[in-house]
């Protein structure tokens, strides 16, 4: 909920026809700052506690999944599973993995060297179209 609502809002805004490149870059910058702001252990702790309180009457306490031994023929090719001390640790790793994956994907897509040139071309076309 914390991550998906923000990314979904930006994804919907990026699909508008009347967007210009500056609007897109501004939306991505805002999303990036938001994700960087929630990418801290204190924020995760607050988020985790709120989720536990909200789910108290709906489900049981979180538990760790049972580790299963992989088949012997795969032991050399599969890395050993991560052993967590508590459900908190497992969800903490997933939380940061998701946020960091989104930040890396945004950087890969929108931090390319061609964007400043595209912004200048867009400005030029708009000025030429307006006749000023």
C-alpha positions in Angstrom: 0.0 0.0 0.0 2.8 2.4 1.0 4.7 1.9 -2.2 2.1 0.8 -4.7 -0.3 3.8 -4.2 2.5 6.3 -5.0 3.8 4.4 -8.0 0.4 3.8 -9.4 -0.5 7.5 -9.1 2.7 8.4 -11.1 2.0 5.6 -13.6 -1.5 7.0 -14.2 -0.2 10.5 -14.6 2.5 9.4 -17.1 -0.2 7.9 -19.4 -2.0 11.3 -19.9 -1.8 12.5 -23.5 -1.2 16.1 -22.6 2.0 15.4 -20.7 5.2 17.1 -21.7 8.7 15.8 -20.9 9.1 18.3 -18.0 6.0 17.0 -16.4 7.2 13.4 -16.7 10.6 14.2 -15.2 9.0 16.2 -12.4 6.7 13.3 -11.5 9.6 10.9 -11.5 11.6 13.2 -9.3 8.8 13.5 -6.8 8.3 9.7 -6.7 12.1 9.2 -6.3 12.2 11.6 -3.4 9.2 10.0 -1.7 10.8 6.5 -2.1 14.1 7.8 -0.7 12.2 9.3 2.3 10.5 6.0 3.2 13.7 4.0 2.6 14.7 4.1 6.3 14.5 1.6 9.1 12.4 3.9 11.3 9.8 4.3 8.6 9.7 0.5 8.1 9.3 0.0 11.8 6.3 2.4 11.9 4.8 0.8 8.8 5.2 -2.7 10.2 3.6 -1.8 13.6 0.7 -0.2 11.8 0.1 -3.2 9.6 0.3 -5.5 12.7 -2.4 -3.4 14.5 -4.6 -3.3 11.4 -4.4 -7.0 10.9 -4.9 -8.1 14.5 -8.5 -9.0 14.2 -8.2 -10.3 10.6 -5.4 -12.8 10.8 -2.9 -14.5 13.1 0.6 -13.3 14.0 3.1 -13.5 11.2 5.3 -16.6 11.3 8.4 -17.6 9.3 8.0 -20.0 6.5 9.3 -23.5 6.9 12.7 -24.0 5.2 12.7 -26.9 2.8 15.7 -28.8 1.7 16.1 -28.6 -2.1 16.5 -31.9 -4.0 20.0 -33.3 -4.0 20.4 -32.8 -7.8 19.9 -29.0 -7.3 22.2 -28.5 -4.4 25.2 -27.3 -6.5 23.1 -24.9 -8.6 20.8 -23.3 -6.1 22.2 -21.0 -3.4 21.3 -21.6 0.2 18.1 -19.9 1.3 18.3 -17.0 3.7 17.5 -17.9 7.3 15.7 -15.1 9.1 15.6 -14.7 12.9 12.0 -13.4 12.9 9.2 -12.4 10.6 10.1 -8.8 11.2 13.6 -9.4 9.6 12.0 -11.2 6.6 9.5 -8.4 5.9 12.2 -5.8 6.5 14.4 -7.3 3.7 11.4 -7.5 1.4 10.4 -3.9 2.1 13.9 -2.5 1.3 14.3 -4.9 -1.7 11.1 -3.5 -3.3 11.9 0.1 -2.7 15.5 -0.2 -3.9 14.4 -2.2 -7.0 12.0 0.6 -7.9 14.6 3.3 -7.3 17.1 1.4 -9.5 14.6 1.0 -12.3 13.6 4.7 -12.2 17.3 5.6 -12.3 17.9 3.3 -15.2 15.0 4.6 -17.2 14.9 8.3 -16.4 18.5 9.3 -15.6 19.8 8.9 -19.1 22.1 11.5 -20.7 19.6 12.1 -23.5 16.9 13.6 -21.4 18.4 17.1 -21.1 18.7 17.2 -24.9 15.1 16.1 -25.3 14.0 18.8 -22.9 15.7 21.4 -25.0 14.2 20.0 -28.2 10.8 20.0 -26.7 11.2 23.6 -25.6 12.3 24.6 -29.1 9.3 22.9 -30.7 6.9 24.5 -28.3 8.4 27.9 -28.8 8.3 27.4 -32.6 4.7 26.2 -32.5 3.6 29.2 -30.5 5.4 31.6 -32.8 7.4 33.5 -30.0 
